[in-house]
């Protein structure tokens, strides 16, 4: 019989454990009895198969030759396609159905894009076809076979391209819109908000007072924004309070005392996160991205007309994408709006830079959002932190004042009213002497 490798327990050898544990009356295995089994059936299932000694024959020496699959594409490309196949984990028939029907339940959008990016080019397909013609008896390696099978799907590249473009179009346009709108909002706030002007007025007054004895720095009408990150480093006599702390505290006491600690309290400068996002905007990159979207849009529109006329095997979903999306003005209108948005944003940005007298860096012809907003980022971030601390301090003061008012009200209720002293010879005095009044 085949052995069962277990560790044997014998009851007699473990009875000492039962004696050492008086709470246990019986061991588990003392209560177990073997169940009857069908021995014949059991032996038929688990009998050990005798190993027959095999004699070496000459036939064993002549092994059949294994045909090695043909490798046509470069090792790097073969590895990339192999990794793709491992990630898909699908039979090609399933992949084919998913591409025909654009079924994202089988292939998600990322896998559609991976297939599109790894499809064969013209030279690779020529090499694969040449190999198949010269050596039809030699099978292709898995990556080559996948690329060949993929190209047998009619217009596979155009199918996936239009599907991906339709899927990502609104997301890409919305992302550009969000970047530009944030930049415009930040520029408008810096240029027009009264709170920004008040803060800069305080900094200007402090700076002119501090520079009163200097001919080149005193009596300034304004200052270069490059000084903004350095304001926090200017310390007072106590070497603790900074000039920025003084400006924040003065601003809060003058303009925000009534609002601090309430929901109406609003940061007087743009939020640092908005400044940071605005600094990431690159107008040249956005212009290139819009041109690429426009080019892809035109290609998708052309393919839609060509495919609807020439291909009767398109899926219902792909037909709806091709007919209803590129050939309608909706997508084109969204694209035109963002092109106008880009021009307006660039114009407003340049106007804002001129408004604050900012000049390009040395060696650069134009001011970039990265340069302009980097002058503001640390200043706005430090200002926000100090502004929050001032807000919390005012909340604590208001809380203590409220507690003091409540304490005084309680004390006024517990104090007994003062009584007048009895007048000698008066009615109350005479009655008290006769014991008729306490």
C-alpha positions as CSV (number, residue, x, y, z in Angstrom):
1,X,0.0,0.0,0.0
2,X,1.0,3.6,-0.4
3,X,2.3,5.1,2.9
4,X,0.6,7.9,4.8
5,X,3.3,10.0,6.3
6,X,2.0,11.1,9.8
7,X,3.4,11.3,13.3
8,X,2.0,8.4,15.4
9,X,0.4,8.9,18.8
10,X,0.1,6.0,21.2
11,X,-2.4,6.5,24.1
12,X,-0.4,4.5,26.6
13,X,2.7,6.7,26.1
14,X,0.7,9.9,26.6
15,X,-1.4,8.9,29.6
16,X,1.1,10.7,31.8
17,X,-0.2,13.9,30.2
18,X,-3.7,13.0,31.4
19,X,-2.4,12.4,34.9
20,X,-0.6,15.7,34.9
21,X,-3.9,17.4,33.9
22,X,-6.6,16.2,36.3
23,X,-9.2,18.4,34.7
24,X,-9.1,16.2,31.6
25,X,-11.0,12.9,32.2
26,X,-10.2,11.3,28.9
27,X,-7.8,11.9,26.0
28,X,-9.3,12.6,22.6
29,X,-7.8,9.5,21.0
30,X,-9.2,7.3,23.8
31,X,-12.7,8.1,22.5
32,X,-11.9,7.4,18.9
33,X,-12.5,4.0,17.3
34,X,-11.6,2.9,13.8
35,X,-14.5,2.9,11.4
36,X,-15.0,-0.1,9.2
37,X,-13.9,0.4,5.6
38,X,-14.2,-1.5,2.3
39,X,-10.8,-3.1,2.1
40,X,-11.1,-4.3,-1.5
41,X,-12.1,-0.9,-2.7
42,X,-9.5,0.9,-0.6
43,X,-6.7,-1.4,-1.9
44,X,-7.9,-0.8,-5.5
45,X,-7.5,3.0,-4.9
46,X,-4.4,3.2,-2.8
47,X,-2.3,0.1,-3.5
48,X,1.2,0.9,-4.5
49,X,1.8,0.4,-8.2
50,X,4.8,-1.9,-8.8
51,X,7.6,-0.2,-10.7
52,X,8.7,-2.3,-13.6
53,X,12.3,-2.1,-14.6
54,X,12.6,-0.9,-18.1
55,X,15.3,-2.2,-20.3
56,X,17.1,0.3,-22.4
57,X,16.5,-0.3,-26.1
58,X,18.0,1.3,-29.1
59,X,14.6,3.0,-29.7
60,X,15.3,5.2,-26.7
61,X,18.5,6.4,-28.2
62,X,16.7,7.8,-31.3
63,X,14.7,10.7,-30.0
64,X,12.4,12.6,-32.2
65,X,13.7,16.0,-33.2
66,X,11.8,18.9,-31.7
67,X,11.2,21.7,-34.2
68,X,12.3,25.0,-32.7
69,X,9.9,27.8,-33.3
70,X,11.0,30.6,-35.6
71,X,12.2,33.8,-34.0
72,X,11.9,36.7,-36.4
73,X,11.6,39.9,-34.5
74,X,14.4,41.4,-32.3
75,X,14.9,39.9,-28.8
76,X,13.9,43.2,-27.2
77,X,10.6,43.3,-29.1
78,X,10.0,39.6,-28.5
79,X,10.5,40.1,-24.7
80,X,8.1,43.1,-24.8
81,X,5.4,41.2,-26.6
82,X,5.9,38.2,-24.4
83,X,5.4,40.3,-21.3
84,X,2.2,41.6,-22.9
85,X,0.9,38.1,-23.5
86,X,1.7,37.1,-19.9
87,X,-0.3,40.1,-18.7
88,X,-3.3,39.4,-20.9
89,X,-3.7,35.7,-19.9
90,X,-6.2,35.1,-22.6
91,X,-6.7,32.8,-25.6
92,X,-6.3,34.8,-28.8
93,X,-9.9,34.0,-29.7
94,X,-11.0,35.9,-26.6
95,X,-8.7,38.8,-27.5
96,X,-10.1,38.8,-31.0
97,X,-13.7,38.9,-29.8
98,X,-12.8,41.7,-27.4
99,X,-11.3,43.8,-30.2
100,X,-14.2,43.2,-32.6
101,X,-16.8,44.1,-29.9
102,X,-14.7,46.6,-28.0
103,X,-15.6,44.6,-24.9
104,X,-13.9,46.3,-21.8
105,X,-15.1,43.4,-19.6
106,X,-12.6,41.2,-21.3
107,X,-9.9,43.8,-22.0
108,X,-9.8,47.0,-20.1
109,X,-8.7,50.3,-21.7
110,X,-5.1,49.9,-20.4
111,X,-4.8,46.5,-22.1
112,X,-6.3,47.9,-25.3
113,X,-3.6,50.6,-25.3
114,X,-0.9,48.0,-24.6
115,X,-2.0,45.9,-27.6
116,X,-2.1,49.1,-29.8
117,X,1.4,50.1,-28.7
118,X,2.9,46.6,-29.2
119,X,1.3,45.9,-32.6
120,X,3.7,45.1,-35.5
121,X,5.0,47.6,-37.9
122,X,5.3,47.1,-41.7
123,X,8.9,45.8,-41.6
124,X,8.2,43.3,-38.8
125,X,5.1,41.9,-40.7
126,X,7.1,41.6,-43.9
127,X,9.8,39.5,-42.0
128,X,7.1,37.3,-40.5
129,X,5.4,36.7,-43.8
130,X,8.7,36.0,-45.5
131,X,9.5,33.4,-42.8
132,X,6.1,31.7,-43.3
133,X,6.6,31.5,-47.1
134,X,10.1,30.1,-46.9
135,X,9.6,27.7,-44.1
136,X,5.9,26.9,-43.8
137,X,6.7,23.7,-41.8
138,X,8.4,25.7,-39.0
139,X,5.9,27.2,-36.4
140,X,6.3,30.8,-35.3
141,X,7.3,31.7,-31.8
142,X,4.5,32.9,-29.6
143,X,5.3,36.6,-29.9
144,X,5.5,36.4,-33.7
145,X,2.3,34.3,-33.9
146,X,0.4,36.8,-31.8
147,X,1.5,39.7,-34.0
148,X,0.5,37.8,-37.1
149,X,-2.9,36.8,-35.8
150,X,-3.5,40.4,-34.6
151,X,-2.9,41.7,-38.1
152,X,-5.5,39.3,-39.5
153,X,-8.2,41.4,-37.8
154,X,-9.4,43.9,-40.4
155,X,-8.0,47.4,-39.7
156,X,-7.1,46.4,-36.1
157,X,-4.9,49.5,-35.5
158,X,-7.5,51.9,-36.6
159,X,-10.2,50.2,-34.6
160,X,-8.3,50.4,-31.4
161,X,-7.0,53.9,-32.2
162,X,-10.5,55.3,-32.6
163,X,-11.8,53.5,-29.5
164,X,-8.9,54.8,-27.3
165,X,-9.3,58.4,-28.8
166,X,-13.0,58.4,-28.0
167,X,-12.4,57.0,-24.5
168,X,-9.7,59.5,-23.6
169,X,-10.9,62.6,-25.5
170,X,-13.1,64.1,-22.8
171,X,-10.7,63.3,-20.0
172,X,-7.8,64.9,-21.9
173,X,-9.8,68.0,-22.8
174,X,-11.1,68.3,-19.2
175,X,-7.5,68.0,-17.8
176,X,-6.3,70.9,-20.0
177,X,-9.3,73.0,-19.1
178,X,-8.7,72.4,-15.4
179,X,-5.0,73.5,-15.7
180,X,-5.8,76.6,-17.6
181,X,-8.8,77.7,-15.5
182,X,-6.7,77.3,-12.3
183,X,-3.9,79.4,-13.7
184,X,-6.4,82.1,-14.8
185,X,-8.2,82.1,-11.4
186,X,-4.8,82.4,-9.6
187,X,-3.7,85.3,-11.8
188,X,-6.9,87.1,-11.3
189,X,-6.8,86.7,-7.6
190,X,-3.2,88.0,-7.4
191,X,-4.0,91.0,-9.6
192,X,-7.4,92.1,-8.3
193,X,-8.0,90.9,-4.7
194,X,-8.0,93.8,-2.3
195,X,-6.5,91.5,0.4
196,X,-3.4,91.0,-1.7
197,X,-3.0,94.7,-2.1
198,X,-3.4,95.3,1.6
199,X,-0.7,92.7,2.5
200,X,1.7,94.2,0.0
201,X,1.0,97.7,1.3
202,X,2.0,96.5,4.8
203,X,5.2,94.9,3.5
204,X,6.0,98.1,1.5
205,X,5.4,100.3,4.5
206,X,7.6,98.1,6.7
207,X,10.3,97.9,4.1
208,X,10.4,101.7,3.5
209,X,10.6,102.3,7.3
210,X,13.4,99.8,7.7
211,X,15.3,101.2,4.7
212,X,14.8,104.8,5.6
213,X,18.5,105.5,5.9
214,X,19.5,104.0,2.6
215,X,19.5,106.1,-0.6
216,X,19.2,103.1,-3.0
217,X,16.6,101.1,-1.0
218,X,14.5,103.7,0.8
219,X,11.4,105.5,-0.4
220,X,10.4,102.7,-2.7
221,X,7.1,102.6,-4.6
222,X,7.3,98.8,-4.9
223,X,9.6,95.9,-4.6
224,X,10.8,92.9,-6.7
225,X,8.9,89.7,-6.0
226,X,12.2,87.9,-5.4
227,X,12.2,89.3,-1.9
228,X,8.9,87.5,-0.9
229,X,10.6,84.1,0.1
230,X,13.1,86.1,2.2
231,X,10.6,88.0,4.4
232,X,10.3,85.1,6.8
233,X,14.1,85.2,7.4
234,X,14.0,88.8,8.7
235,X,14.0,88.5,12.5
236,X,13.1,91.0,15.2
237,X,15.2,92.0,18.2
238,X,14.0,88.9,20.1
239,X,15.4,86.8,17.3
240,X,12.1,84.9,17.3
241,X,9.4,87.1,15.6
242,X,9.9,87.4,11.9
243,X,8.8,90.2,9.6
244,X,6.3,87.9,8.0
245,X,4.7,87.1,11.4
246,X,4.4,90.8,12.1
247,X,2.6,91.4,8.7
248,X,0.3,88.4,9.3
249,X,-0.6,89.5,12.8
250,X,-1.1,93.1,11.8
251,X,-3.3,92.1,8.9
252,X,-5.5,89.8,11.0
253,X,-5.9,92.4,13.8
254,X,-6.8,95.1,11.3
255,X,-9.1,93.3,8.8
256,X,-10.0,89.8,10.1
257,X,-10.7,90.2,13.8
258,X,-14.5,89.9,13.4
259,X,-14.3,87.0,11.0
260,X,-11.5,84.9,12.5
261,X,-12.6,81.7,14.1
262,X,-15.8,81.6,11.9
263,X,-16.7,79.9,8.6
264,X,-16.5,83.3,6.9
265,X,-12.7,83.6,7.6
266,X,-11.0,83.4,4.2
267,X,-7.3,83.1,3.4
268,X,-6.3,86.5,1.9
269,X,-3.9,84.9,-0.6
270,X,-4.3,82.1,-3.1
271,X,-4.0,78.7,-1.6
272,X,-0.5,77.2,-2.0
273,X,-1.9,74.1,-3.8
274,X,-3.4,76.4,-6.5
275,X,-0.1,78.2,-6.8
276,X,1.8,74.9,-7.1
277,X,-0.6,73.6,-9.8
278,X,-0.3,76.9,-11.8
279,X,3.5,76.6,-11.7
280,X,3.3,73.2,-13.5
281,X,1.6,74.7,-16.5
282,X,3.7,74.7,-19.7
283,X,2.1,76.7,-22.5
284,X,4.3,75.1,-25.2
285,X,3.5,71.5,-24.0
286,X,-0.2,72.3,-23.9
287,X,-0.1,73.8,-27.4
288,X,1.6,70.6,-28.7
289,X,-1.0,68.4,-26.8
290,X,-3.9,70.3,-28.4
291,X,-2.3,70.0,-31.8
292,X,-1.9,66.2,-31.3
293,X,-5.5,65.9,-30.2
294,X,-6.6,67.9,-33.3
295,X,-4.5,65.6,-35.5
296,X,-5.9,62.5,-33.9
297,X,-9.4,63.9,-34.2
298,X,-9.0,64.4,-37.9
299,X,-7.6,60.9,-38.4
300,X,-10.4,59.4,-36.4
301,X,-13.0,61.4,-38.4
302,X,-11.4,60.2,-41.7
303,X,-11.3,56.6,-40.5
304,X,-15.0,56.8,-39.5
305,X,-16.0,57.8,-43.0
306,X,-13.7,55.2,-44.6
307,X,-14.8,52.4,-42.3
308,X,-18.5,53.0,-42.5
309,X,-18.3,52.9,-46.3
310,X,-15.8,50.0,-46.7
311,X,-16.2,47.7,-43.6
312,X,-19.5,45.9,-43.0
313,X,-18.1,43.9,-40.1
314,X,-17.8,46.8,-37.6
315,X,-19.4,46.2,-34.2
316,X,-22.4,48.2,-33.1
317,X,-20.4,50.0,-30.5
318,X,-17.6,51.0,-32.8
319,X,-20.1,52.2,-35.4
320,X,-21.8,54.4,-32.8
321,X,-18.4,55.8,-31.8
322,X,-17.4,56.5,-35.4
323,X,-20.6,58.0,-36.6
324,X,-21.9,59.8,-33.6
325,X,-18.6,61.2,-32.2
326,X,-16.1,62.4,-34.8
327,X,-18.6,63.5,-37.4
328,X,-20.6,65.7,-35.0
329,X,-19.5,69.2,-34.0
330,X,-19.4,68.4,-30.3
331,X,-15.8,67.2,-30.1
332,X,-14.6,69.9,-32.5
333,X,-16.3,72.6,-30.4
334,X,-14.7,71.4,-27.2
335,X,-11.3,71.4,-28.9
336,X,-11.8,74.9,-30.3
337,X,-12.8,76.2,-26.9
338,X,-9.6,74.9,-25.3
339,X,-7.5,76.5,-28.1
340,X,-9.2,79.8,-27.3
341,X,-8.7,79.1,-23.5
342,X,-5.0,78.6,-24.1
343,X,-4.7,81.9,-25.9
344,X,-6.6,83.8,-23.2
345,X,-4.6,82.1,-20.4
346,X,-1.3,83.1,-22.0
347,X,-2.5,86.6,-22.5
348,X,-3.7,87.0,-18.9
349,X,-0.5,85.4,-17.6
350,X,1.7,87.8,-19.5
351,X,-0.5,90.7,-18.3
352,X,-0.1,89.5,-14.7
353,X,3.7,89.3,-15.0
354,X,3.8,92.8,-16.4
355,X,1.5,94.0,-13.6
356,X,4.0,92.8,-11.0
357,X,7.0,94.1,-13.0
358,X,8.5,90.6,-13.2
359,X,11.2,90.1,-15.8
360,X,12.5,86.9,-17.4
361,X,15.4,85.1,-16.0
362,X,18.8,85.8,-17.4
363,X,19.2,83.9,-20.7
364,X,15.5,83.4,-21.2
365,X,13.3,85.4,-23.5
366,X,9.9,84.8,-21.8
367,X,8.6,84.4,-18.3
368,X,7.4,80.9,-17.5
369,X,4.7,80.0,-15.0
370,X,7.3,77.9,-13.2
371,X,9.4,81.0,-12.6
372,X,6.6,83.4,-11.8
373,X,4.7,81.2,-9.4
374,X,7.8,79.9,-7.7
375,X,8.3,83.5,-6.4
376,X,4.9,83.2,-4.7
377,X,4.8,79.6,-3.5
378,X,6.9,79.6,-0.3
379,X,5.5,83.1,0.7
380,X,1.9,82.0,0.3
381,X,2.6,78.7,2.1
382,X,4.3,80.4,5.1
383,X,1.6,83.1,5.2
384,X,-1.1,80.4,5.4
385,X,0.6,78.6,8.2
386,X,1.0,81.8,10.3
387,X,-2.6,82.9,9.4
388,X,-3.9,79.6,10.7
389,X,-2.0,80.0,14.0
390,X,-3.4,83.6,14.4
391,X,-6.9,82.2,13.7
392,X,-6.4,79.5,16.4
393,X,-5.0,82.1,18.9
394,X,-8.0,84.4,18.3
395,X,-10.4,81.5,18.8
396,X,-8.8,80.7,22.1
397,X,-9.0,84.3,23.2
398,X,-12.7,84.5,22.3
399,X,-13.3,81.2,24.1
400,X,-11.7,82.5,27.3
401,X,-13.7,85.8,27.0
402,X,-16.9,83.8,26.7
403,X,-16.0,81.6,29.7
404,X,-15.2,84.7,31.7
405,X,-18.6,86.2,30.9
406,X,-20.4,83.0,31.9
407,X,-18.4,82.9,35.2
408,X,-19.4,86.5,36.0
409,X,-23.1,85.8,35.3
410,X,-23.0,82.7,37.6
411,X,-21.3,84.7,40.3
412,X,-23.9,87.5,40.1
413,X,-26.7,85.0,40.6
414,X,-25.2,83.5,43.8
415,X,-24.5,86.8,45.6
416,X,-27.2,87.6,48.2
417,X,-28.9,91.0,48.1
418,X,-27.5,93.5,50.7
419,X,-30.0,94.4,53.6
420,X,-30.1,97.8,55.3
421,X,-29.2,98.1,59.0
422,X,-32.1,98.6,61.4
423,X,-32.6,102.1,62.5
424,X,-32.5,102.6,66.3
425,X,-35.9,103.4,67.7
426,X,-37.7,102.4,64.5
427,X,-40.6,100.0,64.2
428,X,-38.5,96.9,63.4
429,X,-36.1,97.8,66.3
430,X,-39.0,98.1,68.8
431,X,-40.7,94.8,67.6
432,X,-37.4,92.9,67.8
433,X,-36.9,94.1,71.4
434,X,-40.4,92.7,72.4
435,X,-39.5,89.3,70.7
436,X,-42.0,89.8,68.0
437,X,-39.5,90.0,65.2
438,X,-36.2,88.3,64.6
